[in-house]
Amino acid sequence: MEGVAPADTLGEDGFLIKTAGAKLVIVGGKGRGALYGVSAFLEDTLGCRIYARDAVFTPRRPTIEVGPLDRRDAPVFSYREVLMPDALDDGFAGWHKLDNQRVRQRDWGLFVHTFKTFIPPENISRTIPTISPSSTDSVSRRSDLPDPSGGPPARRRRTEGQDRGESRSRFWSVSQNDTFGPCQCPACRAMDEKYGGPSGTILDFVNRVAREFPDKIISTLAYQYSRRAPQGIRPEPNVNIMLCTIECNRSRPIATDPSGASFVRDLQDWSRLTDNIFLWDYIVQFRNYCDPFPNLRVLQPNIRFFKDHGVRMMFQQGSSRSRSEFHELRTYLVAKLLWNPEADIEALTGDFLKGFYGPAAKAIGAYLSLMHDALDKSGGDLGIYGFLSTASKPT
């Protein structure tokens, strides 16, 4: 149709909504763009809402009139996942233009903390008796580990085996285990010194894997001891850096919080080395999912900050299948911001409270304001593993 963009110009998830005379045309990109275009039309033009998996609003009208439309839209982030109960539902995720575990399981052959998968601790103990199973982060990145069966190095053998089994998977994580310290052996410490820290030692290994599998994206963590960007080495073009905010305070935006200065530096440094960054953020309090966690005011500035530094992919870790404090509202807002970080957050919040809570909307809104104002007044920090008493005390 004249004036309608072909699908291959809309990217993976972009869409076009256009009226042409008496016709309504919705064209989507080669991914899920058509689905997202339909949900955008129903939501933004006809007023339909899915506030939560079990909270759907469909306005009743005797007639539907649609004025002239010419909207072209695409997401800021190519991957958008919110690990919350409602977002695990395919219908909810599709409506809100989110990826979820189903998409991740299709596209990722392995996902984070995979050294122990490639080289199980018991293999290390049997092959190198001087290395303890607790040191698997240390040696899993070495390319010269012998295979106990006498075959080729374990790194290539296990990666190739996994790749053959999941040939459609594009992303493969080759990343440190969920432990707190890097290897202390002389060889690794020497490489750490060469590259300015453990991240360079890990990246040296990951780059070699990436060069052997140029048609795959090899993802690795910049997490805890490997968060700081290395010196004298760059990620290969097909290496994805998964940078994590686990240490950051949630009572103030990362970009303006003095305690977030080291993370700001690390994101800036990584963004100078690569534009292939997957940002792993945390949006709930893990000590007790039901504790008050007034972080709603930092969601938008943080997501804007990530966008401004070239982050392509976003993973917002919430309470997974467990219910958590205001999880419906938090999921709704984050989903909107991952598509458009400049969305009107106050209008979205007001619309959600009215639609989800009905007559209680005003009281719930007042409670949210009271909670956030109290945190701001206290000057306290808000940590994802903190206690309620921590946030009530001045820093």
ZIFEN-V441843 format. One record per helix or strand of 3 or more residues. SS is the DSSP state (H for helix, E for strand). FROM is the first residue (numbers start at 1). TO is the last residue. If there is no record, write none. Layout:
# ZIFEN-V441843
ss from to
SS FROM TO
SS FROM TO
This chain:
# ZIFEN-V441843
ss from to
H 7 9
E 15 20
E 23 28
H 33 45
E 49 52
E 55 57
E 70 73
E 79 83
H 86 88
H 90 95
H 101 107
E 108 110
H 115 118
H 121 127
H 133 139
H 154 165
E 171 173
H 186 195
H 198 212
E 217 222
H 224 226
E 239 244
H 258 273
E 277 282
H 296 308
E 313 317
H 327 339
H 345 378
H 388 391
